[in-house]
Amino acid sequence: MNWNYEEGRIYSLDEKGGLLAEANYSGKENGEIDIEHIYVNPILRGQGVAEKIMEAIVEYLREQSIKATATCSYASSWFEKNREKVSDIISSNQSEQDVACRIDGKK
């Protein structure tokens, strides 16, 4: 997938401009980010796309030297499953983070 990067958002579009996958995040006062929501278009679910977007997020965070927490339940569980290979970008505050994935812009 081709990933596009905007402030607060990493996403991929199909050839007609339709949203295929998206990660939304916000900056925190301490300079870290919080991954709030992971979306995968229903036509792609079950094909590993959510994992691919998490890998894109990790790459972005490493390039920017930023740490992250995740309130998105998928992102939080992905961090937990992959803790050893992504420990350099997971915030020390992750274990204290409430999990409440944002849906339609609301928590």
Summary of the structure (lengths in Angstrom):
residues: 107
radius of gyration: 13.1
end to end distance: 27.8
largest distance: 40.6
contacts: 286
relative contact order: 0.17
helix: 33%
strand: 29%
